[in-house]
């Protein structure tokens, strides 16, 4: 740190650099290495997300998943919100490792296809198998939300209800009905019955 400050204080060294952009970039980097409190914020011009990543790597390298929400709030306070409120909302939910909030945000902005596959991916990532209607544990926090009973679909989980909603949209068109039949076997509670009804049509 002392050596870095000695270089920073060497005005003649920076004056000898003919390219101003290079000189400014080198100075900004050295200020970060010297530990100046506002140096990262000045160096990161890409918004709060860039500042957060830089801060996590440089200042808080021991933070673990789920511990970055406070850092995000701090960086948004310094750099301001991003250009997309929707993306900020989604990233905030993901960074907080809040599965329920993430699923709710996705449901607001994304298609039934995305929601159905998001549920399946979260369940699979938690090591709970492929059937979205099956019961399971609580790894990653995902199953506790996605395996909760779906109030609008008795006997089904929330994950299965998302998949069933997608299958329902597929089944309304003759061109996509076969695709619905490929998805329905993954719905443990209601898939077989709905598939049988589609086949009888």
C-alpha positions in Angstrom: 0.0 0.0 0.0 2.9 2.4 0.8 4.6 1.5 -2.4 1.4 2.1 -4.3 1.1 5.5 -2.8 4.7 6.4 -3.6 3.9 5.6 -7.3 0.7 7.7 -7.1 2.6 10.6 -5.7 5.2 10.5 -8.5 3.7 13.2 -10.7 6.6 13.0 -13.2 5.8 9.4 -13.9 2.3 10.2 -15.0 3.4 13.3 -16.9 5.7 11.1 -18.9 2.7 9.0 -20.2 1.7 10.5 -23.5 -1.7 8.9 -23.6 -4.1 10.6 -21.2 -6.5 7.7 -21.1 -3.8 5.3 -20.2 -2.5 7.6 -17.5 -6.0 8.1 -16.0 -6.7 4.4 -16.1 -3.4 3.6 -14.3 -4.1 6.2 -11.7 -7.6 4.9 -11.1 -6.3 1.3 -10.7 -3.6 2.4 -8.3 -6.1 4.4 -6.2 -8.2 1.2 -5.8 -5.1 -0.8 -4.8 -4.2 1.9 -2.3 -7.5 1.4 -0.6 -9.1 4.8 -1.2 -12.7 4.6 -0.1 -14.3 6.2 -3.2 -11.8 4.8 -5.8 -13.9 1.8 -6.8 -17.0 4.0 -7.3 -15.1 6.4 -9.5 -13.5 3.6 -11.5 -16.7 1.7 -12.2 -18.7 3.5 -14.8 -21.0 0.6 -15.6 -23.6 1.1 -12.8 -24.3 -0.5 -9.5 -23.8 -4.1 -10.8 -20.3 -3.4 -12.0 -19.5 -1.7 -8.7 -21.0 -4.5 -6.7 -18.9 -7.2 -8.5 -15.8 -5.1 -8.2 -16.5 -4.5 -4.5 -17.2 -8.2 -3.8 -13.9 -9.2 -5.5 -11.7 -6.5 -4.1 -13.1 -5.5 -0.8 -15.3 -8.4 0.4 -13.9 -11.6 -1.1 -15.1 -13.8 1.7 -18.8 -13.0 1.2 -20.9 -16.1 0.6 -24.1 -16.6 -1.4 -27.0 -14.9 0.4 -24.7 -12.3 2.0 -24.6 -9.8 -0.9 -28.0 -8.1 -0.4 -26.5 -5.4 1.9 -23.6 -4.8 -0.6 -26.1 -4.5 -3.4 -28.1 -1.8 -1.5 -24.9 0.0 -0.7 -23.8 0.0 -4.4 -27.3 1.1 -5.6 -27.0 4.0 -3.1 -23.7 5.0 -4.5 -24.2 4.4 -8.3 -27.9 4.8 -8.5 -30.4 2.3 -9.9 -29.9 0.6 -13.3 -31.6 1.6 -16.5 -34.2 -1.3 -16.2 -36.2 -1.3 -13.0 -37.5 -4.8 -13.9 -33.9 -6.2 -14.2 -33.0 -4.5 -10.9 -36.0 -6.1 -9.2 -35.0 -9.6 -10.6 -31.3 -9.2 -9.7 -32.2 -8.1 -6.2 -34.3 -11.2 -5.7 -31.6 -13.5 -7.1 -28.8 -11.8 -5.1 -30.8 -12.1 -1.9 -31.2 -15.9 -2.7 -35.0 -15.4 -2.2 -36.6 -18.2 -4.3 -40.2 -17.1 -3.6 -39.4 -13.5 -4.6 -37.5 -14.6 -7.7 -40.3 -16.8 -8.9 -42.8 -14.0 -8.2 -40.8 -11.4 -10.2 -40.3 -13.9 -13.1 -44.1 -14.5 -13.1 -44.6 -10.8 -13.6 -42.4 -10.4 -16.5 -41.8 -13.7 -18.3 -43.9 -16.1 -20.4 -45.5 -19.4 -19.1 -42.7 -21.3 -20.9 -40.0 -19.6 -18.9 -41.9 -20.0 -15.6 -42.5 -23.7 -16.2 -38.8 -24.3 -16.9 -37.6 -22.0 -14.2 -39.5 -24.2 -11.6 -38.1 -27.4 -13.1 -34.5 -26.0 -13.1 -34.7 -24.8 -9.5 -36.1 -28.2 -8.4 -33.4 -30.1 -10.4 -30.6 -27.8 -9.0 -31.7 -28.7 -5.5 -31.2 -32.4 -6.4 -34.8 -33.3 -6.0 -35.3 -35.1 -9.3 -37.2 -34.3 -12.5 -40.9 -34.7 -11.6 -42.2 -31.3 -10.7 -45.1 -32.7 -8.7 -43.0 -35.0 -6.4 -42.3 -34.2 -2.8 -38.8 -33.5 -1.6 -36.4 -31.7 0.7 -35.4 -28.2 1.2 -32.0 -27.7 -0.6 -31.3 -24.2 -1.9 -34.6 -23.1 -0.5 -36.3 -23.9 -3.8 -38.4 -26.9 -2.9 -39.9 -25.3 0.2 -41.5 -22.7 -2.2 -42.0 -24.7 -5.4 -43.3 -27.8 -3.6 -45.8 -25.9 -1.5 -49.5 -26.8 -2.3 -50.9 -24.7 -5.2 -54.1 -23.1 -3.9 -55.7 -23.0 -7.4 -54.9 -26.6 -8.2 -55.7 -29.0 -5.3 -53.2 -31.8 -4.8 -50.5 -30.2 -6.9 -47.4 -28.3 -6.0 -46.6 -24.8 -7.1 -44.0 -26.1 -9.5 -46.5 -28.5 -11.1 -49.1 -25.8 -11.4 -46.6 -23.7 -13.4 -45.9 -26.6 -15.7 -49.7 -27.4 -16.0 -50.4 -23.8 -17.0 -47.8 -24.0 -19.8 -49.2 -27.4 -20.9 -52.7 -25.9 -21.0 -51.5 -23.1 -23.3 -49.9 -25.7 -25.6 -53.0 -28.0 -25.6 -55.2 -25.3 -27.1 -53.5 -25.5 -30.5 -53.4 -28.6 -32.7 -49.9 -27.6 -33.8 -48.5 -27.7 -30.2 -50.7 -30.4 -28.6 -48.1 -33.1 -29.1 -45.6 -31.0 -27.3 -48.0 -30.7 -24.3 -48.1 -34.5 -24.2 -44.3 -34.6 -23.9 -44.4 -32.3 -20.9 -47.4 -33.8 -19.0 -45.6 -37.0 -17.9 -43.3 -34.8 -15.8 -46.3 -33.6 -13.8 -46.6 -36.3 -11.1 -50.1 -35.5 -9.8 -52.2 -34.4 -12.7 -50.2 -35.1 -15.8 -51.5 -38.5 -16.7 -55.1 -37.6 -16.3 -54.8 -34.4 -18.4 -52.8 -36.3 -21.1 -55.6 -39.0 -21.3 -58.2 -36.3 -21.8 -56.1 -34.7 -24.6 -55.7 -38.0 -26.3 -59.5 -38.7 -26.2 -60.2 -35.4 -28.2 
